[in-house]
Amino acid sequence: MLLRTLWSRLGAQRPLARKPACTYASASLSQSIQPHKANQPEDKDMMQCIAFATADQYHLPTLCHDLISHGFNELDLPRDASNVLVISTDMTAKPDDSALMFFFREGSVVFWNVEEKTMKKVLRILEHHEIQPYEVALVHWENEEINYTVGEGNTKLERGCFILSDEIDHDEAVLEKFAFSNALCLSVKLAIWEVSLDDFVESIQSIPETLKSGKRVKLSSAEVMQKIGELFSLRHCINLRSDLLLTPDFYWDRENLEKLYDKTCQFLSINRRVNVVNEKLEHCTQLTDLMRSHLNEKHSFRLEWMIVILITIEVMFELAKMIF
């Protein structure tokens, strides 16, 4: 049986295509929540961990102040766990565990056992602190949902579910959830960039066929430079601005948390997806270089003809002087 998601409980339908239609963009993220992972077995004893990437970045200081003014509580993390805000609430979806929310400055939020009504309220508040928000349909579609429970033994990821230990104190449990959330944050951000790259590929897919057929490429120099800028912006986000390639420093002296983080990244295929994206970026870079070379050749060819015409005109003037 498919997992009954929040999206289905709200009576909405999931888009048929992977690409978001512009008609969805006018909706509010807080009005409809659609978990992505629906292939996990339904278990009434399980709680839900849901991750969304809603914007390019969050302004955490103002977000924290706003959430506290609405009755939420901030939890402290170690100093080296920077660029993240942890908020607790009494509005739990199930009584088996506390409700936590992790807001990462990179524009992702992860909800642990938060009731639907409270989640929608937080998303409404979050909209006022987003920097360059994403399209609502894209946020709904590219998210991650993982079931979790609390049980005996060590905390682990097993059969696609988080199993949290009931033998550790609250502070340690928060850190373990942070490790899981950190990996989920990377996954949803990467999913957004994957869609952006797919859109970029689609926008230039006709160019190789055009060049192959010997036809003229209908792109100006400004448009080519814009494409190159989009490509390098994506490459910068994936390879330089994020932690997709390296394990964050926070885990260097926390071996247990590092194992949870690495295991979750492995489960979400982070490394493999990054390699695929970088291969696509490399091919796109080669194509944009070819487009730029093609335009440079056209420009050089045009200049040569202008020089030839000017020389011809000058010769004709000289001949006219000699004749007349």
Secondary structure, DSSP 4 states (H G I P E B T S, - for coil): -----HHHHTT----SSSSPPGGGTTS-GGG----S---SPP-TT-EEEEEEE-EEEE-HHHHHHHHHHTT-EEE---TTS-SEEEEEES-BSSTTS-EEEEEETTTEEEEESB-HHHHHHHHHHHGGGEEEEPPHHHHHHS-EEEEEEEESSS-EEETTEEEEESSS-HHHHHHHHHHHHHHHHHHHHHHHHHHHHHHHHHHHTHHHHHHHTTPPP---HHHHHHHHHHHHHHHHIIIIISSSSS--GGGTT-HHHHHHHHHHHHHTTHHHHHHHHHHHHHHHHHHHHHHHHHHHHHHHHHHHHHHHHHHHHHHHHHHHHHH-
